[in-house]
Every structure is written in C-alpha cells, then in structure tokens.
Amino acid sequence: MIDRLWRLGSGMRLFMLIIVSSGESFRRLHLTIREIYFTGVLSMQIILVSGFFVGMVLALQMFYVLRQFGSPDYTGVVLALSIIRELGPVVTALLFAGRAGTAITAEIGLMKANEELSAMEMMAVSPIARVVAPRFWAGVISMPILAVMFSMVGILGGYLVAVPMLGVDDGAFWSQMQAQVDFRFDILNSVIKSLVFGVACTMIALFEGFDAPPTAEGVSYATTRTVVTSSLAILGLDFILTSLMLTV
C-alpha cells in the first residue's frame, strides 16, 4: 500500500512538472509535432482497420436483434450511439495504450538505461521539457482525433453491412441517426472522454518509462505494466465519466 501511494504521489509530481515545463516545450514546437506523428499518425492504421471491422460486426449483431422486435431501420441509430458514446473512445484508448503507450514507455526506459536523461541534466537540458512534455501533449492531442476517426470509419463499416448487404433502407439509416444523435450530449461527451483517456494513458506510459529500473528486465516489466494499468484506468474512468454525463 505504501509503495502504491508513493507511486501515485510520484506520478502527480511528474504531471505537475510536465505542466510547468510545457511553456518551454512549446517553444520547440517541432518536438511536439514529431511526437504527434509518432503517436498519432503511425497509430492510424490499427485504429481505422479496427473501427471498420467493429462497425461491421456491430451492424450485423444489431440488425438481427432489432429485426426480432420489428425495428431493423433503427440499426443506424443504435450503431451510431454505441460507437460514438462508448466503443469509439474506449476501444481507441485501449489500442492507443497497446501501440503508442508501450512504445513511449520502452523509449523513455531505454533512454534512462543508457543514461541519456542523466546526460541531458549534465548539459543543463531539462529532460521533462525536452523528452516528456512533447510526448504528453502529443498523446493528449492525438487521442480525440483518433477516436473521431474510429467512430467515422465504424459508422461507415456498419453502413456497408446494413444497407447493401442486409437491406436496411438507406434513408431510414441516415435520417434516424441524424434525428437521434445529439452534438452536445453524444459527440461532445465522446470528445471529453477521449481527452481524459489521452491524459491518463499518456501519463501512465510516461511515468512507467521514467520510473523503470535501468535494466532490460525493468524496461520489459514497465512496458507490460503500462498496458495493464492503462487498460484498467480506461475502463474505470469510462464508468465514472459515463455516470457523471448521464446524471448531468
């Protein structure tokens, strides 16, 4: 318990140092842009492919369930609400933690093992501003964009299954969706979830890398812990955020 409290305090201290060092980091904007490419652009492939197939499978499941109740035309509404409210932010965050989060942890852990961070401090260069802060803001910026792309591709995949393959009326598919999906309650809340997940996933990845023992085994253990902790944090935060958004 003491060890977990110590790690929580160290993580909060690192978060505050990142916020304080963000001004210095933004003056080197090319560092943040480079990390956005690394964490965001290079994650697009798995995000888009996963979103497409998730939308297709969800459309299949929803169509056959709704047909039992005589409402197959509501497939588009259920598909859009399921993806925008829940699956888009949550699945994107889980995939982000598995792809970009582990890479961030391993990279910083190896830099620590090779004493590159200590060398920066010896040259009066802040490793927080030079290494950690750009990666943090890159993750926070990339996550909502990836979640929106996941939702768009998921709805497209569901449309290709529901309308051409299963025979759902094209007009009913889109009109029901436009009538039921609310910008503030659905889309804006989805973006807020993605921002929170981005902060949580990126901070966990950065802290695990910064705190990893400077050995190959230590970096490997920290990378594994990043995936486990991020996944549990995402699911826990999703329940809390959904409860708050539904009661407001």
RAJO-V433186 format. One record per residue. N is the residue number from 1. RES is the residue in one letter. PHI is phi as a letter, one per 40 degrees, with the letter a starting at -180 (NA if undefined). Layout:
# RAJO-V433186
n->[N & N]
res->[RES & RES]
phi->[PHI & PHI]
This chain:
# RAJO-V433186
n->[1 & 2 & 3 & 4 & 5 & 6 & 7 & 8 & 9 & 10 & 11 & 12 & 13 & 14 & 15 & 16 & 17 & 18 & 19 & 20 & 21 & 22 & 23 & 24 & 25 & 26 & 27 & 28 & 29 & 30 & 31 & 32 & 33 & 34 & 35 & 36 & 37 & 38 & 39 & 40 & 41 & 42 & 43 & 44 & 45 & 46 & 47 & 48 & 49 & 50 & 51 & 52 & 53 & 54 & 55 & 56 & 57 & 58 & 59 & 60 & 61 & 62 & 63 & 64 & 65 & 66 & 67 & 68 & 69 & 70 & 71 & 72 & 73 & 74 & 75 & 76 & 77 & 78 & 79 & 80 & 81 & 82 & 83 & 84 & 85 & 86 & 87 & 88 & 89 & 90 & 91 & 92 & 93 & 94 & 95 & 96 & 97 & 98 & 99 & 100 & 101 & 102 & 103 & 104 & 105 & 106 & 107 & 108 & 109 & 110 & 111 & 112 & 113 & 114 & 115 & 116 & 117 & 118 & 119 & 120 & 121 & 122 & 123 & 124 & 125 & 126 & 127 & 128 & 129 & 130 & 131 & 132 & 133 & 134 & 135 & 136 & 137 & 138 & 139 & 140 & 141 & 142 & 143 & 144 & 145 & 146 & 147 & 148 & 149 & 150 & 151 & 152 & 153 & 154 & 155 & 156 & 157 & 158 & 159 & 160 & 161 & 162 & 163 & 164 & 165 & 166 & 167 & 168 & 169 & 170 & 171 & 172 & 173 & 174 & 175 & 176 & 177 & 178 & 179 & 180 & 181 & 182 & 183 & 184 & 185 & 186 & 187 & 188 & 189 & 190 & 191 & 192 & 193 & 194 & 195 & 196 & 197 & 198 & 199 & 200 & 201 & 202 & 203 & 204 & 205 & 206 & 207 & 208 & 209 & 210 & 211 & 212 & 213 & 214 & 215 & 216 & 217 & 218 & 219 & 220 & 221 & 222 & 223 & 224 & 225 & 226 & 227 & 228 & 229 & 230 & 231 & 232 & 233 & 234 & 235 & 236 & 237 & 238 & 239 & 240 & 241 & 242 & 243 & 244 & 245 & 246 & 247 & 248]
res->[M & I & D & R & L & W & R & L & G & S & G & M & R & L & F & M & L & I & I & V & S & S & G & E & S & F & R & R & L & H & L & T & I & R & E & I & Y & F & T & G & V & L & S & M & Q & I & I & L & V & S & G & F & F & V & G & M & V & L & A & L & Q & M & F & Y & V & L & R & Q & F & G & S & P & D & Y & T & G & V & V & L & A & L & S & I & I & R & E & L & G & P & V & V & T & A & L & L & F & A & G & R & A & G & T & A & I & T & A & E & I & G & L & M & K & A & N & E & E & L & S & A & M & E & M & M & A & V & S & P & I & A & R & V & V & A & P & R & F & W & A & G & V & I & S & M & P & I & L & A & V & M & F & S & M & V & G & I & L & G & G & Y & L & V & A & V & P & M & L & G & V & D & D & G & A & F & W & S & Q & M & Q & A & Q & V & D & F & R & F & D & I & L & N & S & V & I & K & S & L & V & F & G & V & A & C & T & M & I & A & L & F & E & G & F & D & A & P & P & T & A & E & G & V & S & Y & A & T & T & R & T & V & V & T & S & S & L & A & I & L & G & L & D & F & I & L & T & S & L & M & L & T & V]
phi->[NA & c & c & c & c & c & c & c & c & c & c & c & c & c & c & c & c & c & c & c & c & c & c & c & c & c & c & b & c & c & c & c & c & c & c & c & c & c & c & c & c & c & c & c & c & c & c & c & c & c & c & c & c & c & c & c & c & c & c & c & c & c & c & c & c & c & c & c & b & g & b & c & c & c & d & c & c & c & c & c & c & c & c & c & c & b & c & d & c & c & c & c & c & c & c & c & c & c & c & c & c & c & c & c & c & c & c & c & c & c & c & c & c & c & g & c & c & c & c & c & c & c & c & g & b & c & c & c & c & c & b & c & c & d & c & c & c & c & c & c & c & c & d & c & c & c & c & c & c & d & c & c & c & c & c & c & c & c & c & c & c & c & c & c & c & c & g & c & c & c & c & c & d & c & c & c & c & c & c & c & c & b & c & c & c & b & c & c & c & c & c & c & d & c & c & c & c & c & c & c & c & c & c & c & c & c & c & c & c & c & c & c & c & c & b & c & c & c & c & c & c & c & c & c & c & c & c & c & c & c & c & c & c & c & c & c & c & c & c & c & c & c & c & c & c & c & c & c]
